Amino acid sequence: MEGVLSRAGRSIHRRRSLIIAASLASILVSVILISQGNEFDDGNAPPSSIESGRALELVSEELPVVSTNSVNYIFTHETLDWDDPSFELEVRESLKGLDEISLGVLEISLAYDNPEDPFHLARHVSIDGHRVAAFVKFNGTEEEISKEVVDIKSAVDSDELEVLVSGSLIINSDFDRMLEEDQIRAEIIGIPLSMIILLFVFRTVVASLLPMAVAMCMFPMATGLAFYVSRWFSMTQYSVSMISLIGIAVSIDYSLFMISRFREELGKGQDVEGALATMMSTAGRAILYSGATVAVGLCTLFYFTATHMPSMGMGAFLAVLGSLVYSLTLLPALLSLVGHRIDSLPVPFPWRDEEGRFWEEFSTKVMKNPVRWLVPSMGILLLMGAPFLHVELTAGGLDTLPPDLESRQAYEILEEEFPAFTASVVPLVVVFEDGQDPFSKTLSVGISEMCQQVEDVEGVVSVDHPLCEPSLFDTEIDQWPQEQRVTWLTTVSDSIAMINVPIEYPSGSEEAEQLIKDVRVFTSTSEEEVLVGSWTSYEVDMKDHLRERIPAALAFVLLVTMVLVWFQVHSVLVPIKAVLMNILSISASFGLIVVVFQDGLLAGPLNFTPQPLDLMVPPLVFGIAFGLSMDYEILMLSRIHETWLETEDNTRAVSEGLQASGRLITGAAAIMIAVFSGFIFADVMIIKSIGFALAVAVFVDATIVRAIVVPSAMRLMGRANWWSPSFSSSRKNKGDTSSNQ
């Protein structure tokens, strides 16, 4: 009796026109979903599920005009000093271009406004006197100003002075732009390379084009679903990057195995319908389990709720879902339509079967002396992973942007050359109770005590806010000093008050992290609800979160993956071996990303600044790479298991299984590496490092692990590879029957 997948293959053959029409209709629906836009959260900001993220969210909602509406312009002349009349005239003339900005300007702060104040000059004039900073506040919310970023950058120009533009809005805009460009660049690199590899594997144009059709259908479906899901699930712009990163590789790989099995069955003399049925029951079943293992790896990302990893996991999950859907529906329908013409338009290559023979001969050679091969290869993997022992982790920051980016260069100039420019500010967000009057001396008395405690924390420059001065509330607000009155009007709403605390330490430093912990000692004991914001606060929150949740996530993915592999090959030892080997290959990739990105081995060619790894990179790489490595591990083991069921000869099963899957897995790994390599040239650091780590993990797994570790380990374990307890009499009878055969 045929299985479900086999019957599905025959059904698709008979209804192929309907399946193709339904696939085209689904693409149309996807385009409609994409056209309705998305509600992505800001991937550059902490998620609102943690204290630092909630603080930022409240400020953005309650104080929209002052949350991130400042833009910094730096004017430079190689010889003139800032106080030269021609320098000042040129600065003022250049700033007149801001009059054309439709939003309007709230404030322009210049050195020339108060040239007698040393502190004012130290904030606006560089140490060498050849640079002047202008701080401009625009009249609008973050969203409104973001739409005008291009005009804001181009409005100020000078023929005499060099002008650099920076500020959080500019940096965020550059980040979003580079993320989109990275995705396009990666596709331009990855897709043509994948097509070339497919031609090498299939040696015909028709067979090579079909996986591309699946990939091209997967992308709009996954993107449309991501846009739709963003309305009720927190998604970021990283989600679409993950669809490109994972979806293209997986959809092509799944198609690769399906088409290869279809051609194999046609070569055995089956008709098209029979070949489709066999393909679905073998390769189709294998990619279902493969997709399940990838999904299990991605499920770990949903557990890290204090990060943006759930968003990235959802993007990757939708990509895998789209790949499976079209690989199991549209692809069989197209194969049914093409039939024996699958080998049309052959590409002439001077060799045909040498690679398959290579894997069989090499695995046989390894299995003759398994210990001699296994021990050195394990040593190499451990040696490659060793650098991860000195890994440093951070939440990222300005250094993650390319060193030649204007907004980064300008911000670094402000930090390094302007003595009083305070780059690191920690916002303390006081959340009022319902109906509580912000203009209350009683409230101020309580807040002022906390202000004094925070001001005494090592590294805090000052704590200055009207709520920290109870004496002000003895008079009406219109009698306050001008500066205090402006501060109150711009940092206090009916729901919150924001107290900006400048600190001495740069964001993300160990000293800044300790300062956040010290400040929280006093904010947590305050009678009012006080949230500590800032990127450093986010880093502290995320480190605690990851430290707490990583053990449970690891246990989950390892256990469930072993169960899935057991269901596929009905073995106890093989799943354990597969999981351990994958951990070794991923560890090797972890070690190499430390050498490359933290130690700076390829900093010049890849255009980045050596720095600690982003906190999200290790769990992201593990979750994705573990699933992807198990992807073709299962496809390989399924072929070995098929031969074992036929011969019950372990050595023969391994060698013939590797021969049958050798060229395909080599091609699948090469395609993954090609797609991931496109992301290595990304400008956004986290995408660059993830692309590199995944490419390394797949390369190591497809060479050292598959060529040496798998055959040598399976040879040493012998028939024990295939031992599994029987849970039913039917299963036992089936085993007895196969033994007698």
N, C-alpha and C positions, 0 to 999 in steps of 0.2 A: 504493500500500500504506500502510495506516495505521501511525502510530508507536505506540510502547509506551504513552504516556500516553493517546492517543486510545482505544486498545483497553481500557485500564484504566477509562476513563470509561464505555464501554459495559458492561463487566463489572460495575461498581458499580451501574449502572442496573438490571441484571438481578438483582443480589443485594443490593439496598438494605436489605431487612429484616435480612439477616445482618450487614451492615456496621454498621447502627444498633445491633443487639444486641451486637456485638463491642465497639463504642465504650462502651456502657453497662457491659459487663463490665470493660472496662479502667478505668473510673472506680471501680468497686467494688474492683478490685485496688489502685488508687491509695489509696483510703481505708484499706484494710487496711495498706498500707505506712506511711501517716501515723500510724495508730493504734499502730504498734510503736515509735514514737518515733525520735529521731535521736541521733547522736553528734557533734553540732557542737562544733568547737573554739571557744575564746573569741576572738571577733573583736576584743576590746579589748586582747589581749595579743600580743606579737610571735610570729610562727610559730617552731616549734621547729627549723626548718631553718637558722637563723642563730644566732650566738653568744649574743646577748641573749635570744632566745627559748628556747634550750636551757638557759640559766642559770635562767630563770624556771620552766621545766618541771621541772628537777631539784629546785628549792626546793619547788615545789608537791607533788611526789611524795614527797620524802624528809623534808620538814619541814612536813607538812600543817597542823599545829595553829597554827603561827606564821607561815604564809606571808602570809595576808591576813585575819587574824581580829580586827583592831582597828577599833573604831568610835569616832568623836569626837563628843562632845556639847558644845555651846557654850551657856552660860547667860548671859543679858543682862538687866540692869535699867537703866533710863534714869537713875536718880538714886543708887541705893545703890552703895557700893563693895564690892569682893569680900570684904573682911575684916569687913564688918558682920555681926554674929551672925545676924540674920534672913536675910541672903543665904546664909550657909553652911547654916543650918538648912533653907532651902527647897531648896538643891541636894541635900543628903543625903536629904531626904524624897522628892524627885523620882526619885532613883536607886534607891529601894527597889522601884520597878516592875520592875527587872531581875530580881528574885527569881522572877518569873513565867516567865522565859525557860527553856525546858526544857533547853537545852544547858548552862546553868551559866556562871558568870563566873570566869575565871582571875584577873583583876586589874583593879582600878579605881584609876587614878592621878589624885589631886586636888591642888590647890594647898595644901589644908589639911594634907596629909600631912607636909610639910616646909616650913613657912612661913618658916624662918630662912635657907633656901638661896636666894640670889639667882638662880642659874641655874634652879633648879626653878620659882621663881615666874615667871621670864621665859618659861618654856615653858607655864605654865598660866594666867597672868593677862595680860590685854590692857594696852596702854600706858596707856589712860585709866582702868584699874581697874574698869570697869563690866562686864567680861566675864570669865567663868571657863570654862576648857576641862577636860573630864573625858575621859580616854583609857581606854577599856574593852576588855579582851581577853576574848574568849569561848572556851569550851572546845569546839572542834569544827573540822572541816575546812572549807575554803572552800565546798564543795558543801552541807554540813550547815547552815552558817550562812546561805547564800543562801536556803534554804527558810524561814528564820525572819526574813528582813529586815523584812517588814511589822510583825511583832511587836516586833522590836528598835527600830524607829523609833517605834512608838506606846507602848512600855512606859514611856518617860521623858516625863513631862508636868508642867506647872506652871501654876497660875493666876496666880502672881506674876511669873514670869520667862519671857522669850522663850527657847524651846529650838530650836536648829538642830542637825541631824544630818548628819554627813559621814563620810568614810573611803572607801578604795578599794572595799570591798564595796558600800557604799551607792551610790557613783557608778556602778559597773558594773551594779548592779541597775536604777538609774534609766535607764542607757543602753539596756539590753535592753528595758525597758518602753516607752521612747520609740520604739525601732525598730519594735516591734509596732504601737504607736499610729500611727506615721507611715505604715505600710503600709495600715492600715485607712482612715486619713484620705484617703490618695491615691486609694484605690479608690472611696471615697464621692464624691470630687470628679471623678475621671477617667471612671468608667463612665457616670454620667448624662450628662456632657458629650459623651462619645463617642456615646451613643444619640441625642442631639439632632442631632449632626452627621450621623449615618447617615440620619436622617429627612430632612435637607436634601438629602443626596446621592441617596438612593433614592426618596424621596417616597412610600414605602409602608411600612406597619408590618411586614408579613411579611418583606420583604427586609431590613429593618433589624434584626429580631430574630435572624436566622440568624448574623451575625458574633458576637453576644453568646453564642450557644450554643457556638460554637467556643472563645471565650475562657473560658467557664465550665468547659469540659471540659479545656482546656489547663492551667489552674491546678492542679487536684488531681493530674493526671498528672505535671507538672513537679515539684511539691512532694513527691509520693510518691517519685519517683526521686531527688530531692535527699536525702531522709531515708535512702533505701537506700544511695546512693552514699557517704554520710558514714561508713559503716562501714569503708571502705577508702581513701577519698580525703578529704583535709582540707577540710572545709566549715565555714562559720561562719553566724551568723544573718544576715549580709549576703546570703547566697545566696537566701533567700526574698524579700528586698526586691528583688533583681534580677529574680526571676521576675515580680513584679508590675510592676516598672518597664518591663521589656522585653517580657514575654510578652503582656500585654494589648494593647499598642499593635500589636505585630507580628501577632498572631492576627486582630485586627479588620481590619488593613490587608490581609492576605492574602485574607481572606474578601471584603473590599470589591472587590478586583480580579477574583476568581473570579465572584462573583455578577453583577457588571456585565457581564462577558463573556457569561455565561449568558443574561442578559436581552437583550443585544444580538443574540445568535444566534437567540433565540426571535423577536425582532422582525423578523429577516430571513426568517422563515417556516420555520425548521427545527423538527423535532419535538423532544421532550424529550431523547431518546437522542442525536440528532445534535448538539443544543446542548451536552450534557454532553461529548461526544467532542471537539468543537471547543474548548470551554472548557478542557479538560484539556491539549490539545495546544498551546494558546497561552498563556493566563493561568497554567495549571498549570506549564508549562515555565518561564515567566518567574519564578514565585515559587520554583521549585526553585533557579534560578540566584541569585535574590535571597537566599534562605536561605543558599546557599553563601557568598555574599559577606559576609553578616552573620557566619557562622561563622568565616570567615577573619579578620575583625576581632577576634572574640572569642578566636581562637587565640593572638593576641599576648599575651593576659593570662596564659596558662598558662606563658609563658616567664619571668615575674617570680616565681620560686619563693621569694624571700626576703620576699614580701609576702602579703597575703591576697587579691591579685587573682586567682590561680587559682580560689579558692573562688567569687568573684563571677563570673568567666568561666564556670565550670561551671553556676552558677545560670541565667545568661543563655542559655547553650547549650541547656540542658534546656528552657527556655521556647521557644526558637526551634524546637527539635525537636518539642515538643508541638504548636506552632502549625502546622508543616508536616504532621505526621501527620494531624491532624484536618481541616485545610483540604483535604487530598488524598484523604480517605476519608469521614469523617462528613459534611462539607459537600456533596460531590457526591451522597451518598445522600439527604440532606435535600432537596436541590434536585430530585432525581428524584421524591421523594415529593410535594413541593409542586407541581412542574411549572408550568403556566401560572398557577396561583394565586399565584405569586411577586409579582404586582402587586395582590394583594388588600389591602383596607383602605388605600386611598390617602390621603395627607396633602395637603390642598389648599394649594398655594403659587401666588402670582400670576405666577411666571416658570418657564420650563422650560429652554430651551437657550441662554439668554443667556451663561452662563459659558463654555460650550464655544466659542461664537462669539468671546467676548472673547479667549480664548487664541490662537485662530487669527488674529484681526485684529491683536492686539498683537504676536505673533511676526512677522507679515508686516511690520508697521511697523518693528520693530527691524531686520529683515534688509534693509530698504531703505537704512539708514545704519548698518551694523554697527559701524564704528569709533567713530562718535559715541556709541553706546550702550555699547560694550564698555569703552572706556578709563575713563570716569567710574565705572562699576560696579566695575571692578577696583580703582580708587583707593579707593572706599568700603570695600571688603572689607579692603584693606590697612590703611586708617586704623582700622577697627574692631579689627583684630588687633594694632595697634601697642602697646597697653598691656601685652601679654604680655611685652614686652622687659624690663620692670622687675619681673617676677614674683618673689615670694619663696615658698619652699617649706619645709614643716615636716612632721613626722610627726603633727601634731595634739596634742591634750592637753585639759586642762580647759576651755580657751577654746572648744572646739568644741561645748560644751553650751550651752543657752539661758541668757542672763545672769540670768533670774529663777528658775532652778532652785535649790531650797534647798541641795542637796548641794554645788553649785558655790559658792554664796554663802558657805556655812559654811567651805569649804576656803580661799577667798580671804581671809576674815576671819582665819583662822589664819596664813596667810602674811604678811598685811599688818600685823596688830595684835599678834601674839604674838612678841616679839623672838627667843626661843630656839627657836621651832617650826621644825624642820628639814623642810621639804617635800621637798627633793631629797636622796635617798639613793641611792648607787650600790652595789649588792651585788656583792661579789667572791666567786664561788663556786669553792671549791677542790674538785676532783674527785679522790678517792683512787683509787689503783690497787687491783685485786683483792687482798684479803688484807692491805692496808696498815693498820697500827694508827694510828688518829687520835691516840691518847694517846701520842705519841712526841716526846721532846725533839729528836731528830734532825730530824723533820719540822718542828717548831716553829722550829728554828734557820733552816732554809731559808725558811720562810714569813715569819719576822720580818724577814729582809733585804728581801724584797719589800715588806713593810708599811712599812718605813722609807723606801724609795724612793717609794712611793705617797704617803706623808704629806708628802713634800717637793714634790709637784706643786702648782703654783699653783692655788688655789681649793679644795683639800682641807682640811676643818676638822680632822679627826683620823682616825686609824686605831686603833681600840681593840678588841682581841679576845684571848682567851687564847692563841691560836696565835701571836700577835705577841709574846708574852712567854715566852721559853724557860725563864726561872727558875721559873715556876709548876710546871713538870713535874718539879721536884726533890722535890715533895711530892705526896701523894695528893689527889684532887679534893675530898674532904670537908674538907680543910684550907685550901682556897682561900677568899678573901673571898667573901661572899655574892653580890655582883653578878657576879663572874667565873664563879661556879659556875652561876648562873641562865643567863648568856649561853651557857656551854658546853652545858648541857642542852637549850637551845631552838634552837641554831643549828648543832649538829654531829650527824651521823648516822654510820652505818658507811660511807657512800658519799661524803658531801660535808660541807663546812663553809661557812657563809655569813658573810662579814665585811662588815658594813654600814658604808659610808664616807659620812658626811655631807659635802656640798659647799656652797659659798657661792652658786653660781649657780642660777637657776631652770631647771627642766627644759626642754629644747628651745632654749635660748639658744646663741648662737655660742660664748660662753665655756665653756658646759657641754660642747659638742661637742669643742672643743679639749682640754678636760680629759680626756675619754674617750680621745682619741687619745694623749695624754701618758701616761695610766695604762696603756694597752695596751702601750706600749713596755716597761714593766717586767713586766707579767703574762705577756707573750709570751716573755720570756727566763727566766722562772722555771723551776726544775727540775720543779715540779708543774704539772699542768694547771689553769689559773685562767681562769674565764670572767667577763667583765665584763657585768653585767646593766644594767637601768634602761631607761626609755623613751628617754632621750637616746642610749644605746648603740644602741638599735634604729634611731633616726633616722640615726645615722652609718652603720650597716650598710646601711640601705635606700638612702640616697643613693649610696653606692658601687655597690650592686647595680644601681640604675636607670641610673646613668651608664655602666655596663659593657654593659647589655643593650638599651637603647633603640634604638641604631642598627641592630642585627640585626633587632629586631622590626619597625621601620619598613620596612626593606628587604623583609622577608618579606611583610607585608600589602600593600604597594604592588605588588610583582611578581605575587603570586598573584591579586590582584584584577584586574589588567589582563589576565591570562590568561583569567580567568573571563568578563570582559566581552567579550573577543575571541571566545570560544566562542559567546556569545549573539548578537553582531551582526556577527561576521566582519569586523572592521575593525581597523586598526593605530592610526590616529590617535584614534578615538573613545574607546577605553579610556584613552589617555594624557590626553586632554582631561578625561574624567570624573574621573580621579584627581586631577588638578591643581585642578579646580574644587572638589572635596570638601575638599581640603587648605585652600583659601582659606576656605571656609565654616566649617570647624572652627577655623581660626586666628581668625576673627572671634569665635567663641564663646569661645575662650581669652582674647581681649582683654577681652571683656565680663565674664567671671567675675572677672578681676583688678580691674576697675573696681568691680564690685558687692561682692565678698566680701573682697578685700584692701584696697581703698581705702574701702569702707564706704558705697557710694552708697545702698543700700536697707537699711542695718543696722537702722533703726527699724521699718519696716513688716514686715520678715522676721524680726525678733527674733533677732539674732545679734551677736556682737562681731567687728568687722573684724580680720582676722588673715591671716597667710600661708596660701596654699592648702595643702591636704593633699597630700603627695607622690604619693599614688595617683591624685589627680583627673585630671591631664593624660593619663597613659597610659590610664586607664580611659575617659575621655571620648573620646579618639582611637579606641581600639579599638571602642567601642560606636557612637559617632556616625559613624565612617567606614563601618561596615557598614550602619547604618540609612540613611544618606544614599545609599549605593549601592543600597539596597533599591528605592526608587522611581525612582532614576536608571535602573536596569536596566528597570524596568517601562515607563518613558517611552521609553527608547531602543528597546525591543522593538517598540513601536507605530510609531515613526519608521522602524525598519528594515523592518517589514512594508510600509509605504507605499512605501519606496524600492524594494523588490523588485518591487512592482506597477507603479511609474511611472518609476523611475530619474531622477526629478526631485528634486534635493536640497532646493531651497527648498520645493517642494510637500510633500515628505516630512516636513520639519520642522514646517511649519504644520499639516498635517493630523494628524500624530502628536501634536502638542500639543493640538489640538482634541479628538482622541479620548480623550486621557488627562488633559486639563486639569482637569475637574471631579473626577475620581477622585483625582488626585494632590493636588489642593487639599484634598479631604476626608481623604485618608490623612495628609497633613501636619498638618491640623487635629486629627485624632484623636491623633496622636503628641504634639502640643503639649499637648492637653488632658490626656492621661495623665501626661506629664512635669510639667506644671504642678502637679498634685496633690502631687508630691514637693517642689516649691519651698517649700511650707509645712511641711515636715518639721522636727522639732526637732534631729535628728542632722545635724551640719554637712556631712558628706561626702555624705549622701544629698541634702540641700538643694542643694548646689553642683552635683552631677552632674545632678539634675533640671533645674536652670536652664540648665546648659551644653548639655544635649541639646535642650531646647526651643528655645534660641537657634539652635543649629546647624541644626535642622530648619526653623525659620522662615526663616533666611537662605537656606538651600538651596532652599526651595520658592518663594521670592519673587525675590530678586536673581539667584541662579544660574540657576534654571529659566526665569524670565521674560525675562532679559536676556542673561546670559553664554552660556547654551547656544545659543539661536538665532543670536546674533551671531557666536559662534565657529564654529558649524557652517556659517553662510553664508559666512564668510571662507575656510573650508577647502574648500567646494564639493564636487565629486565625490571629492576626495581623502579625504573622510570615510570612504568605503566601499572604499578600496583595501585589499586583503589578499593576501599571496602564496598561490598555489595549491600545496597539498601532495600533491595526487593528481589523476589524470586524471579521476576521477569528479567531483571537486569542480569541475574546470575545465569539464567538459561541462555540468554543472548550471548554471554561470555563463553559458556560451554560450547554453544553452537559454533562460534567463531574459532574456538580452539580445535574443534574436530575438523573444521575445514582446512 
